[in-house]
Amino acid sequence: MALDSAKKAQIIKQYARGENDTGSPEVQVALLSDRINYLT
């Protein structure tokens, strides 16, 4: 199951370096960590 859009937006907002940042390492690690936590 993929992250729902609200949860993903919340994570991006929390870890983004700028307003339109979705590719920084911080954001990517946070998204992957949330996905791993969901799977375990």
C-alpha positions in Angstrom: 0.0 0.0 0.0 1.3 3.4 -0.9 1.2 6.3 1.5 -2.0 8.3 1.3 -1.5 11.8 0.0 -2.3 13.6 3.3 0.4 11.6 5.1 2.9 12.1 2.3 2.2 15.8 2.3 2.7 16.0 6.0 6.0 14.2 5.9 7.2 16.4 3.0 6.2 19.6 4.8 8.0 18.5 8.0 11.3 17.6 6.3 11.4 19.8 3.2 14.2 22.4 2.9 12.1 24.7 0.8 8.5 25.1 -0.3 8.7 22.9 -3.4 11.3 20.4 -2.1 10.4 16.8 -2.5 13.7 15.3 -3.6 16.2 16.3 -0.8 17.7 13.4 1.1 15.9 14.3 4.3 12.5 14.0 2.5 13.4 10.8 0.7 14.7 9.2 3.9 11.6 10.3 5.9 9.3 8.9 3.2 11.2 5.6 3.0 11.3 5.3 6.8 7.6 5.7 7.1 7.1 3.1 4.4 9.4 0.7 6.2 7.6 1.3 9.5 4.3 0.5 7.8 5.7 -2.8 6.5 7.1 -4.0 9.8 
